[in-house]
Amino acid sequence: MELLVLLFSFLIQISLAEDGLESISTVARAPDKFKVHFMEANSTYVFKPLKRGFFEKHLNTYCYSGEPKTLGRLLESIELVLEIDGDDYTQYEGTTPQEVEEHYNDHRSLFSFNLFSQKRSRLSLSPFTQQCIGIETVQPYKVYLLQEKVDYVRLMLLLGGITIFLFSGVLSTNVIVYYITGTIIGICSFFLLLIWLITATFLFNH
């Protein structure tokens, strides 16, 4: 009888100790400010903020893990689409969630100032490597990860490249091809030089 009482009291002490540990871990747990979501192909994530305000911004990171390289995925394309009203948001790109968080911390530094930060609602991702996109905003939005098994634009570029390669012998002796190629190179060189002069003048004046 005494043995049963001792065993019962021992079990009660163990349960109380576990409850105490659980309460301690619950109290010590910090709020998750950097949420990471690994998305699958053709999936959707809807973000709805609980509070809206300048100091209520949180970083949500969306990652695509990538797939093994196979011949069947040669023409596959992955695109991340952001559906949001307005442009009150900031994007951070990286290969891992940690890299996205580092860019986020660098951007929040007092010595960081980026006037021409990129904001793209459609981002083309590599089907074979992991990529992450961080979005910081207080606005509600939706994120779509779209997958196309056969990207017809890539298919047309591939067929065009094969065609040019097969007929390269005939094209290399055609005078019209020489004139067209020279004209295109001259026009592109002119615009590149013009952009360089405008950029250099703008930086020199400021």
ABEGO torsion letter per residue (X at the ends): XAAAAAAAAAAAAAAAAAAAAAAAAAAABBBBABBBBBBBBGBBBBBBBABBEAAABBBBBBBBAEBBBBAAAAABBBBBBBBBBEABBBBBBBABAAAAAAAAAAAABAABBBABBBBBABBBBBAABBBBBBBBBABBBBBBBBBBABBAAAAAAAAAAAAAAAAAAAAAABAAAAAAAAAAAAAAAAAAAAAAAAAAAAAAAX
